[in-house]
Amino acid sequence: MASVEAGGKLVDAASTTITDIVASVERVIAFMRDISMASQEQSLGIGQVNDAVKQMEAMTTQNACLAEHAENESRVMRTQTLKLAELVGSFRLLNASWQARDALDER
């Protein structure tokens, strides 16, 4: 009877140990699930950052093109302004020569 009782205690101890092992495995599984979810979220976040960087790169390229276009247009406008100033200057010279001619005619 003593050996049956001792065997019962060993079975109880083994049962408790197995229960503790199962609980530990369940905690490990929960930790692994949390790590997996965190990895997926991190991957999603990295994808979003990558998309944002691509958009910023596209906007930077577009801004560079617009700046170059504005610079070219500015050069064209400067050339046109110089030509216009030259034309206005010739009108002033013509007007001054007519006024001088009129003054001579009046004498």
C-alpha positions as CSV (number, residue, x, y, z in Angstrom):
1,M,0.0,0.0,0.0
2,A,2.9,2.3,0.7
3,S,4.2,1.8,-2.8
4,V,0.8,2.6,-4.3
5,E,0.6,5.7,-2.1
6,A,4.1,6.7,-3.2
7,G,3.2,6.0,-6.8
8,G,0.1,8.2,-6.4
9,K,2.3,11.1,-5.1
10,L,4.7,10.6,-8.0
11,V,1.8,10.8,-10.4
12,D,0.4,13.9,-8.7
13,A,3.9,15.5,-8.9
14,A,4.3,14.5,-12.5
15,S,0.8,15.9,-13.3
16,T,1.7,19.2,-11.6
17,T,5.0,19.4,-13.5
18,I,3.2,18.6,-16.8
19,T,0.6,21.3,-16.0
20,D,3.4,23.8,-15.3
21,I,5.1,22.8,-18.6
22,V,1.9,23.2,-20.6
23,A,1.4,26.7,-19.0
24,S,4.9,27.6,-19.8
25,V,4.5,26.5,-23.4
26,E,1.3,28.5,-23.7
27,R,3.1,31.6,-22.4
28,V,5.9,31.0,-25.0
29,I,3.2,30.6,-27.7
30,A,1.6,33.9,-26.6
31,F,5.0,35.7,-26.6
32,M,5.7,34.3,-30.1
33,R,2.2,35.5,-31.3
34,D,2.9,39.0,-29.9
35,I,6.3,39.0,-31.6
36,S,4.7,37.9,-34.8
37,M,2.1,40.7,-34.6
38,A,4.7,43.3,-33.8
39,S,6.8,42.2,-36.7
40,Q,3.8,42.5,-39.1
41,E,3.0,45.9,-37.7
42,Q,6.7,46.9,-38.1
43,S,6.7,45.6,-41.7
44,L,3.5,47.6,-42.4
45,G,5.1,50.7,-40.9
46,I,8.3,50.3,-43.0
47,G,6.1,49.9,-46.1
48,Q,4.3,53.2,-45.2
49,V,7.6,55.0,-44.7
50,N,8.9,53.6,-48.0
51,D,5.8,54.9,-49.7
52,A,6.2,58.3,-48.1
53,V,9.9,58.5,-49.2
54,K,8.9,57.6,-52.8
55,Q,6.3,60.4,-52.7
56,M,8.8,62.8,-51.4
57,E,11.3,61.8,-54.0
58,A,8.7,62.3,-56.8
59,M,7.8,65.7,-55.4
60,T,11.4,66.7,-55.1
61,T,11.9,65.7,-58.8
62,Q,8.8,67.6,-59.8
63,N,10.0,70.7,-57.9
64,A,13.4,70.5,-59.5
65,C,11.8,70.4,-62.9
66,L,9.5,73.3,-62.0
67,A,12.5,75.3,-60.7
68,E,14.4,74.7,-63.9
69,H,11.4,75.7,-66.0
70,A,11.0,78.9,-63.9
71,E,14.7,79.7,-64.4
72,N,14.4,79.2,-68.2
73,E,11.3,81.4,-68.3
74,S,13.0,84.0,-66.2
75,R,15.9,84.1,-68.7
76,V,13.4,84.5,-71.6
77,M,11.6,87.3,-69.7
78,R,14.9,89.1,-69.0
79,T,15.8,88.9,-72.7
80,Q,12.3,90.2,-73.6
81,T,12.6,93.0,-71.0
82,L,16.0,94.1,-72.5
83,K,14.5,94.2,-76.0
84,L,11.5,96.1,-74.8
85,A,13.7,98.6,-73.0
86,E,15.7,99.0,-76.2
87,L,12.5,99.7,-78.2
88,V,11.2,102.2,-75.6
89,G,14.6,103.9,-75.8
90,S,14.3,104.2,-79.5
91,F,10.9,105.8,-79.2
92,R,12.4,108.3,-76.7
93,L,15.2,109.1,-79.2
94,L,12.6,109.6,-82.0
95,N,10.5,111.8,-79.8
96,A,13.5,113.9,-78.9
97,S,14.6,114.3,-82.5
98,W,11.0,115.3,-83.5
99,Q,10.9,117.9,-80.7
100,A,14.3,119.2,-81.9
101,R,13.1,119.4,-85.5
102,D,9.9,121.2,-84.4
103,A,11.9,123.7,-82.4
104,L,14.1,124.4,-85.5
105,D,11.0,124.7,-87.7
106,E,9.5,127.3,-85.3
107,R,12.5,129.6,-85.6
